[in-house]
């Protein structure tokens, strides 16, 4: 099968369609995909370490003003709380609220459905090959982007 699009265009189109699908899945919870990823990350860190807004910036690979808006909206919706760090009074610590904890499993279910849709008819071997190739592409792009 031959495609008229470049590899970059195809990857971009796949990402766009995935975002559209996730947007539709998460609309019922009144969150965006990036908000759901942030909440899942906070859930993964519970009991492991305090999570600051700067940690979330690094995890999401977004700039401070963007993450500030995401955090503000999640706090307004009651998914998270912000408190002052016990170890550094200059830092704000982000924690899931009860509502946030309850929502995380729903987000994980939506993410699993998305993965199943993306995987489609791929065999286990094809999926592993795709994961390996995408991992190499990510390393290539991160090396270039992070050159500074």
Buried (B, 14 or more C-beta within 10 A) or exposed (E): EEEEEEEEEEBEEEEEEBBEBBEEBBEEBEBBBBBBBBBBBBBEBEEEEBBBBEBBBEBBEBEEEEBBEBBEBBBEBEBBBBEEEEEEEEBBBBBBBEEBBEBBEBBBEBBEEBEEEBEEEEEEEEBEEEEEEEEEEEEEEEEEEEEE
